[in-house]
């Protein structure tokens, strides 16, 4: 039996230990690092490129319905994870994935 899966908190979390890169929490803390590695021309592009890589991977699993990126909304303490100002960029990525 296949049980559908929705991943409710996807993204970058610097709390993970033993990883490369600078100190930080959310994706915004790593933008300059990723740009320096050639991951994109801007921190936003680099993050969306990582999400696109992740998206391509989960699309290979037929039971995965989708994922949401953490976090949208004005939530104190989570600013480095916030995707509020890049929602148009994320929407453009999604629109570009239509088949």
Steps between C-alpha positions, in 0.01 A plus 500: 500500500633842404433778749517851347750732664506879530819652634388797707829669590759493224793736465834580656562452870842597632431323828615180330846419634816389324426685177698730274445872491474790738315520828134575450144383527274564202576530131566875521809436712659293224431711190844658464666164555294334225561786257873465571478131411326579170156382610333805349551865416306612809416339833138463389598330175737268686225400745247442223759291314532283810124469529485404130757225566290376793183522292655287226589238760159478666329484160669163456299362792146444376358502851619855577220747430719802557680718751467842657793729565549617859387777578265769377338758723620748756631268770745651747817304543477329160604792277801320349264230373240741361400460135252792502691726262597220261149357457474651147828325406375172644169541315690554174694180562179306562333646190805400298454138610159459338496223246 
